[in-house]
Amino acid sequence: MKPAERDIENRLNDHVKALGGLSLKLTTLHTTGLPDRLCLLPGGRCLFVELKAPGKKPRKIQTYMHNKLRGLGFKILIIDSKEGVKDVK
């Protein structure tokens, strides 16, 4: 059975906490397409994480926003598996 997006999110939160960081849920009323989480890691590192159910892809508005953020120099990860959480370093 494939994990739900919520299960992947829980794994991400635990992983970031174990690294000594914070995993902040991004919610907004006026901006669509923002990634699900902002991960703040030791050493002043930060990255945005888009969580997806296994095999799912970001919507067009999400891809647009990811590209805008990358253009500003931010790192964006798209994670659709529990194993993918290991890419957060």
Number of C-alpha atoms within 10 A of each C-alpha: 3 10 12 14 18 12 14 22 25 11 18 26 20 16 18 20 15 10 14 11 19 19 22 14 14 12 12 9 5 5 8 11 16 20 23 18 22 18 21 19 18 12 7 7 12 19 19 24 26 21 24 19 17 15 9 11 15 15 9 10 12 16 16 14 16 24 15 12 17 13 10 9 10 15 15 18 18 18 25 21 22 18 11 15 22 13 10 17 13
